């Protein structure tokens, strides 16, 4: 039997897709297995995420990660040498105890996550099995329904729009390969429409989506809906919309501001505005509709998805168990984005996902705006049977690396592979008992 004990750990400073430093790590096992991870970093970050340690020095405009790399090499690495990489949870516990803070700010969540992921990958490699299969216990692979970025604003595109992303969800696709082909077709068609209407498809946002200055935020939903039709697909029946508001960015002084339009809203009025968008467009998922600590506002948002659809918490939950527990108890949402770097370790992220699944929440494994060429996130989504994944657009190699890995898993699994499809969308109203799956159609 292969020896999966950790023999060597080496960390270094690498670059993410925005050209900012991040932490990279390589693990070698006694039996020869290996694992490598270059961890991502967010732009639209919430205040409750695990702490990303930055140097704050002149180099790289303060974004350097030399201290985090040093902590990994000098503190974390010696502590996990000789441990079994397959028992990744034990190693994660050792690292958390060494750090000694809830948000991993002493040694850096970026340092802890880099080693956590590298160990997870190495453990599977040492066993000679695909990562997804090790995580899933050998069941048939469940390919997730993708959310694919088409048009961006907010922190992903220098605020050309107030809302952050308009994405497509290929709800009518028969398999993952068809889902990605449809999404790619819609992105191309939307780019053609943008050019024809006097915009420019040459501008690309952090996650590979189009970055366009439009007269209103709602115009972004209209443009992508028209792109679906131009691509020869049926809005709502075959391809629906998801909207990431990222409301932290538009919240100030207790009010929600659309600076592009010169309009401001109370929480209640903003929810009513979003309800109008839902009535006019095939929106099946709304994310971070209110600010992360506007619990009062969130308590009045549940009706947004009446008739079927997801109300997703990202910054609201920040992949933190304590915040998810409050959301479950108070009925604040019915789906969650799971981002490993928000949690700080693979084990923490998986724990949040399992609790959410147990509560009937939709679970969406998500990349970050500053991501890397790694593809392990795709294996996590399949291995954890998340049902949904959000990576970015169908351009830029740090995005396509994940899509290509999922295409590989589907192709190599053959008849064993299942596609989560439309049924992955949880449609119960937040706060209700149980999750009921029902068909989602264009409201019009």
C-alpha positions as CSV (number, residue, x, y, z in Angstrom):
1,X,0.0,0.0,0.0
2,X,1.3,3.5,-0.9
3,X,2.7,5.5,2.0
4,X,0.6,8.7,2.1
5,X,2.6,10.4,5.0
6,X,3.8,13.9,4.3
7,X,7.6,13.9,3.5
8,X,8.1,17.5,2.2
9,X,6.3,20.8,2.0
10,X,7.5,23.9,0.1
11,X,5.7,27.2,-0.3
12,X,6.4,30.2,-2.5
13,X,4.8,33.5,-3.6
14,X,2.9,33.2,-6.9
15,X,0.6,35.4,-9.0
16,X,-3.2,35.2,-9.4
17,X,-5.2,36.2,-12.4
18,X,-5.1,39.9,-11.5
19,X,-1.3,39.8,-11.2
20,X,-1.4,40.1,-7.4
21,X,0.7,37.8,-5.2
22,X,-0.9,34.7,-3.6
23,X,0.4,31.7,-1.8
24,X,1.5,28.5,-3.6
25,X,2.4,25.2,-2.0
26,X,3.7,21.8,-3.1
27,X,3.4,18.7,-0.9
28,X,5.4,15.5,-1.5
29,X,4.5,12.2,0.2
30,X,6.7,9.4,1.4
31,X,5.3,7.1,-1.3
32,X,5.8,9.6,-4.1
33,X,2.4,11.1,-4.3
34,X,2.3,14.9,-4.9
35,X,-0.1,17.8,-4.5
36,X,0.1,21.5,-5.6
37,X,-2.1,24.4,-4.9
38,X,-2.1,28.1,-5.8
39,X,-4.9,29.7,-3.8
40,X,-7.3,32.4,-5.1
41,X,-8.2,35.8,-3.8
42,X,-11.3,37.9,-3.9
43,X,-12.0,41.5,-4.9
44,X,-15.5,41.8,-3.7
45,X,-14.7,40.5,-0.2
46,X,-16.9,40.5,2.8
47,X,-16.0,41.6,6.3
48,X,-16.5,38.2,7.8
49,X,-14.1,36.1,5.7
50,X,-11.1,34.3,7.0
51,X,-8.2,36.7,7.1
52,X,-5.9,36.9,4.0
53,X,-2.4,37.9,5.3
54,X,-0.8,40.6,3.2
55,X,2.6,42.3,3.8
56,X,1.6,45.9,3.4
57,X,5.0,46.9,2.0
58,X,5.9,48.9,-1.1
59,X,6.4,45.8,-3.2
60,X,3.3,44.7,-5.2
61,X,1.5,47.8,-3.8
62,X,1.2,46.2,-0.4
63,X,-0.3,43.0,-1.7
64,X,2.8,40.8,-1.1
65,X,2.5,37.5,0.7
66,X,6.0,36.9,1.8
67,X,4.9,36.7,5.5
68,X,2.2,34.2,4.7
69,X,4.7,32.1,2.7
70,X,7.2,32.3,5.6
71,X,4.5,31.2,8.1
72,X,3.7,28.2,5.9
73,X,7.3,27.1,5.4
74,X,8.5,27.8,9.0
75,X,5.5,27.1,11.2
76,X,2.8,25.1,9.4
77,X,5.0,22.8,7.3
78,X,7.0,21.3,10.2
79,X,3.8,20.6,12.1
80,X,2.3,18.4,9.3
81,X,5.4,16.5,8.3
82,X,4.8,12.8,9.0
83,X,1.0,13.2,9.1
84,X,-1.2,11.2,6.7
85,X,-2.3,13.4,3.8
86,X,-5.5,11.3,3.4
87,X,-6.5,12.4,6.9
88,X,-6.6,16.0,5.8
89,X,-9.1,17.0,8.6
90,X,-6.4,16.2,11.2
91,X,-3.9,18.4,9.4
92,X,-6.4,21.2,9.1
93,X,-7.1,21.0,12.9
94,X,-3.3,21.1,13.6
95,X,-3.0,24.3,11.5
96,X,-6.0,26.0,13.1
97,X,-4.6,25.3,16.6
98,X,-1.2,26.6,15.7
99,X,-2.8,29.8,14.4
100,X,-5.0,30.2,17.5
101,X,-7.4,32.8,16.0
102,X,-11.0,32.2,14.7
103,X,-10.3,33.9,11.4
104,X,-6.7,32.6,11.0
105,X,-5.3,36.1,11.0
106,X,-2.0,35.3,12.8
107,X,-0.5,32.9,10.2
108,X,-2.9,33.8,7.4
109,X,-5.8,32.0,6.0
110,X,-4.1,32.1,2.6
111,X,-1.2,30.1,4.1
112,X,-3.4,27.6,5.8
113,X,-5.6,27.1,2.7
114,X,-2.6,26.6,0.4
115,X,-1.3,23.8,2.5
116,X,-4.8,22.4,3.2
117,X,-5.6,22.1,-0.6
118,X,-2.1,20.8,-1.4
119,X,-2.5,18.0,1.2
120,X,-6.0,17.2,-0.2
121,X,-4.7,16.9,-3.7
122,X,-1.6,14.9,-2.6
123,X,-3.7,12.5,-0.6
124,X,-5.8,11.6,-3.7
125,X,-2.7,11.4,-5.9
126,X,-1.0,9.1,-3.3
127,X,-4.0,6.8,-3.5
128,X,-3.9,6.8,-7.3
129,X,-7.5,8.1,-7.6
130,X,-9.2,11.2,-8.9
131,X,-9.7,13.8,-6.2
132,X,-13.5,14.0,-6.8
133,X,-13.8,10.2,-6.3
134,X,-11.9,10.2,-3.0
135,X,-14.1,13.0,-1.7
136,X,-17.3,11.3,-2.9
137,X,-16.5,7.9,-1.6
138,X,-16.6,6.2,-5.0
139,X,-20.2,7.1,-6.0
140,X,-21.1,8.1,-9.6
141,X,-20.0,11.6,-10.3
142,X,-22.6,14.4,-10.1
143,X,-21.6,17.2,-12.5
144,X,-22.8,20.6,-11.3
145,X,-25.1,23.0,-13.0
146,X,-22.9,26.0,-13.9
147,X,-23.5,29.7,-13.4
148,X,-21.6,31.5,-16.1
149,X,-20.6,35.1,-16.0
150,X,-21.7,37.1,-19.1
151,X,-21.7,40.8,-18.0
152,X,-19.9,42.4,-15.1
153,X,-19.9,45.6,-13.1
154,X,-19.1,46.4,-9.5
155,X,-15.7,45.5,-8.1
156,X,-15.2,43.1,-11.0
157,X,-15.3,45.9,-13.7
158,X,-14.5,49.2,-12.0
159,X,-18.1,50.0,-11.2
160,X,-19.2,50.5,-14.8
161,X,-22.5,49.1,-13.4
162,X,-23.6,49.1,-9.8
163,X,-24.6,45.4,-9.7
164,X,-21.7,43.0,-9.9
165,X,-22.6,40.3,-12.4
166,X,-25.3,39.0,-14.7
167,X,-24.8,35.3,-15.3
168,X,-26.6,32.6,-17.3
169,X,-27.8,29.3,-15.9
170,X,-28.3,26.6,-18.6
171,X,-31.3,25.0,-16.9
172,X,-32.5,23.1,-19.9
173,X,-29.2,21.4,-20.8
174,X,-29.0,17.6,-20.9
175,X,-25.4,17.4,-19.7
176,X,-22.5,19.5,-18.6
177,X,-20.9,19.7,-22.0
178,X,-24.1,21.1,-23.5
179,X,-24.5,23.5,-20.6
180,X,-21.0,25.0,-21.3
181,X,-21.6,25.1,-25.0
182,X,-24.9,27.0,-24.5
183,X,-23.2,29.5,-22.1
184,X,-20.4,30.1,-24.5
185,X,-22.9,30.7,-27.3
186,X,-24.8,33.2,-25.2
187,X,-21.6,35.1,-24.3
188,X,-20.7,35.4,-28.0
189,X,-24.2,36.5,-29.0
190,X,-24.3,39.1,-26.2
191,X,-20.9,40.4,-27.3
192,X,-22.3,40.8,-30.9
193,X,-25.3,42.6,-29.6
194,X,-23.2,44.9,-27.5
195,X,-21.1,45.9,-30.5
196,X,-24.1,46.4,-32.7
197,X,-25.7,48.7,-30.1
198,X,-22.6,51.0,-29.9
199,X,-20.8,49.4,-27.0
200,X,-17.5,47.4,-27.1
201,X,-17.0,43.7,-26.4
202,X,-13.3,44.3,-26.2
203,X,-13.5,45.3,-22.5
204,X,-13.3,42.2,-20.3
205,X,-13.9,42.1,-16.5
206,X,-11.9,40.2,-13.8
207,X,-13.8,37.0,-14.3
208,X,-13.8,37.1,-18.1
209,X,-17.3,38.6,-18.6
210,X,-18.1,41.6,-20.7
211,X,-17.6,45.0,-19.1
212,X,-20.0,47.5,-20.6
213,X,-21.3,51.0,-19.6
214,X,-25.1,50.9,-19.9
215,X,-27.7,53.5,-19.0
216,X,-29.2,51.5,-16.2
217,X,-28.5,48.3,-14.2
218,X,-31.7,46.7,-15.5
219,X,-30.4,47.2,-19.0
220,X,-27.7,44.6,-18.2
221,X,-30.5,42.0,-17.6
222,X,-32.2,43.0,-20.8
223,X,-29.0,42.7,-22.9
224,X,-28.2,39.2,-21.6
225,X,-31.8,38.1,-22.1
226,X,-31.6,39.3,-25.7
227,X,-28.3,37.5,-26.0
228,X,-30.0,34.2,-25.0
229,X,-32.5,34.7,-27.8
230,X,-29.9,35.7,-30.3
231,X,-28.0,32.5,-29.5
232,X,-31.1,30.6,-30.6
233,X,-32.1,29.5,-27.1
234,X,-35.3,30.1,-25.1
235,X,-35.0,32.5,-22.1
236,X,-36.1,30.7,-19.0
237,X,-36.8,27.3,-20.5
238,X,-33.3,26.6,-21.8
239,X,-31.2,29.3,-20.3
240,X,-32.1,31.5,-17.3
241,X,-30.4,34.4,-15.5
242,X,-28.6,34.7,-12.2
243,X,-27.8,38.1,-10.7
244,X,-25.0,38.9,-8.2
245,X,-25.9,42.2,-6.7
246,X,-23.0,42.3,-4.3
247,X,-25.0,44.8,-2.2
248,X,-22.1,45.6,0.2
249,X,-20.8,47.8,-2.7
250,X,-24.0,49.9,-3.0
251,X,-24.8,50.1,0.7
252,X,-23.9,53.3,2.5
253,X,-25.5,55.1,5.5
254,X,-28.4,52.6,5.7
255,X,-29.4,53.2,2.1
256,X,-28.8,51.4,-1.2
257,X,-27.4,53.6,-4.0
258,X,-27.4,53.1,-7.7
259,X,-24.8,55.6,-8.7
260,X,-25.0,54.9,-12.4
261,X,-28.7,55.9,-12.3
262,X,-28.6,58.5,-9.5
263,X,-31.2,56.7,-7.4
264,X,-31.3,55.6,-3.8
265,X,-33.5,53.1,-2.0
266,X,-34.4,51.9,1.5
267,X,-34.0,48.1,2.0
268,X,-37.7,47.6,1.4
269,X,-37.8,49.7,-1.7
270,X,-34.7,48.0,-3.1
271,X,-36.3,44.6,-2.6
272,X,-39.3,45.8,-4.5
273,X,-37.0,47.0,-7.3
274,X,-35.5,43.6,-7.6
275,X,-38.9,42.0,-7.5
276,X,-39.7,44.0,-10.6
277,X,-36.6,42.7,-12.3
278,X,-37.7,39.1,-11.5
279,X,-41.1,39.8,-13.0
280,X,-39.6,41.1,-16.3
281,X,-36.7,38.7,-16.8
282,X,-36.1,35.0,-16.4
283,X,-34.1,35.3,-13.1
284,X,-33.8,32.1,-11.2
285,X,-31.1,33.1,-8.7
286,X,-30.4,36.4,-6.8
287,X,-27.2,36.7,-4.8
288,X,-26.3,39.1,-2.0
289,X,-29.3,41.3,-2.6
290,X,-28.7,43.2,0.7
291,X,-25.6,44.1,2.7
292,X,-23.9,41.4,4.8
293,X,-25.0,42.8,8.1
294,X,-28.4,44.2,7.1
295,X,-30.2,41.3,8.9
296,X,-33.4,43.3,9.1
297,X,-33.5,43.9,5.4
298,X,-32.7,40.3,4.7
299,X,-35.7,39.2,6.8
300,X,-38.0,41.0,4.4
301,X,-36.4,39.6,1.2
302,X,-37.7,36.1,1.3
303,X,-40.7,36.8,-1.0
304,X,-38.3,37.8,-3.8
305,X,-38.1,34.2,-5.0
306,X,-41.8,33.2,-4.6
307,X,-42.8,31.1,-7.5
308,X,-39.4,29.3,-7.6
309,X,-35.8,30.4,-7.4
310,X,-32.8,30.9,-5.2
311,X,-32.0,33.7,-2.8
312,X,-28.2,33.2,-2.3
313,X,-26.0,34.4,0.5
314,X,-22.3,35.0,-0.3
315,X,-21.0,37.9,1.9
316,X,-24.0,37.3,4.1
317,X,-22.6,33.9,5.1
318,X,-18.9,34.2,4.1
319,X,-18.6,30.4,4.3
320,X,-18.8,30.7,8.1
321,X,-20.8,28.2,10.2
322,X,-22.0,30.7,12.8
323,X,-23.5,33.0,10.1
324,X,-25.0,30.1,8.2
325,X,-26.7,28.9,11.4
326,X,-28.3,32.3,11.9
327,X,-29.4,32.4,8.3
328,X,-31.0,29.0,8.7
329,X,-32.7,29.9,11.9
330,X,-34.0,33.2,10.8
331,X,-34.9,32.2,7.2
332,X,-32.6,34.7,5.5
333,X,-31.8,32.8,2.3
334,X,-32.2,29.4,0.7
335,X,-28.8,28.9,-1.0
336,X,-25.2,29.6,-0.2
337,X,-22.0,30.2,-2.0
338,X,-19.2,28.1,-0.7
339,X,-15.7,29.6,-1.2
340,X,-12.8,27.7,0.4
341,X,-10.7,30.8,0.9
342,X,-13.5,32.5,2.8
343,X,-13.4,29.6,5.2
344,X,-9.6,29.2,5.3
345,X,-9.4,25.4,4.9
346,X,-10.9,22.6,2.9
347,X,-12.4,21.0,6.0
348,X,-14.0,24.2,7.2
349,X,-15.5,24.8,3.7
350,X,-16.8,21.2,3.5
351,X,-18.4,21.5,7.0
352,X,-20.3,24.6,5.9
353,X,-21.5,22.9,2.7
354,X,-22.7,19.8,4.6
355,X,-24.7,21.9,7.1
356,X,-26.3,23.9,4.3
357,X,-27.2,20.7,2.4
358,X,-28.7,19.3,5.6
359,X,-30.9,22.4,5.9
360,X,-32.2,22.0,2.4
361,X,-30.1,24.9,1.0
362,X,-28.8,25.1,-2.5
363,X,-25.0,24.9,-2.5
364,X,-22.8,26.6,-5.0
365,X,-19.1,26.0,-5.0
366,X,-17.5,29.2,-6.1
367,X,-14.2,30.5,-7.5
368,X,-12.9,34.1,-6.8
369,X,-12.2,37.1,-9.0
370,X,-8.5,36.7,-8.5
371,X,-8.2,33.0,-9.3
372,X,-5.4,30.7,-10.5
373,X,-4.8,28.1,-13.2
374,X,-5.6,25.3,-10.6
375,X,-8.6,23.0,-11.3
376,X,-9.1,21.4,-7.9
377,X,-12.3,23.5,-7.3
378,X,-14.0,21.5,-10.0
379,X,-13.2,18.2,-8.2
380,X,-14.5,19.7,-4.9
381,X,-17.8,20.6,-6.6
382,X,-18.2,17.0,-7.9
383,X,-16.9,15.3,-4.9
384,X,-19.0,17.2,-2.5
385,X,-22.1,16.8,-4.8
386,X,-22.7,20.5,-4.5
387,X,-25.1,20.5,-7.5
388,X,-24.0,24.0,-8.7
389,X,-20.7,25.8,-9.5
390,X,-19.8,29.4,-10.2
391,X,-16.4,30.0,-11.8
392,X,-16.7,33.0,-14.1
393,X,-17.1,33.3,-17.8
394,X,-16.0,31.0,-20.7
395,X,-12.9,33.0,-21.4
396,X,-9.5,33.3,-19.5
397,X,-7.5,30.3,-18.6
398,X,-8.1,30.5,-14.9
399,X,-11.8,30.1,-15.6
400,X,-11.6,27.5,-18.4
401,X,-9.2,25.4,-16.3
402,X,-12.2,24.6,-14.0
403,X,-14.7,24.1,-16.9
404,X,-12.2,21.9,-18.7
405,X,-11.7,19.7,-15.7
406,X,-15.5,19.2,-15.4
407,X,-15.7,18.3,-19.0
408,X,-12.9,15.8,-18.5
409,X,-14.6,14.2,-15.5
410,X,-17.9,13.9,-17.5
411,X,-16.1,12.4,-20.5
412,X,-13.9,9.9,-18.6
413,X,-16.8,8.8,-16.3
414,X,-18.9,8.0,-19.4
415,X,-22.3,6.5,-18.6
416,X,-21.6,6.8,-14.8
417,X,-21.8,10.6,-15.0
418,X,-24.9,12.4,-13.9
419,X,-25.7,16.0,-14.5
420,X,-27.4,17.9,-11.7
421,X,-29.2,20.2,-14.2
422,X,-32.3,22.2,-13.3
423,X,-33.1,20.1,-10.2
424,X,-30.0,21.6,-8.4
425,X,-31.9,24.9,-8.0
426,X,-33.6,24.9,-4.6
427,X,-36.9,26.7,-4.8
428,X,-38.4,26.6,-1.3
429,X,-39.1,30.0,0.2
430,X,-36.4,30.9,2.9
431,X,-37.6,29.9,6.3
432,X,-40.0,27.2,5.1
433,X,-39.7,23.6,6.0
434,X,-38.1,21.3,3.4
435,X,-36.9,21.9,-0.1
436,X,-39.2,21.3,-3.0
437,X,-37.9,21.2,-6.6
438,X,-40.3,22.6,-9.2
439,X,-39.9,23.6,-12.8
440,X,-38.6,27.1,-13.4
441,X,-40.0,29.0,-16.3
442,X,-39.8,32.5,-17.7
443,X,-42.2,34.6,-15.6
444,X,-43.6,36.1,-18.8
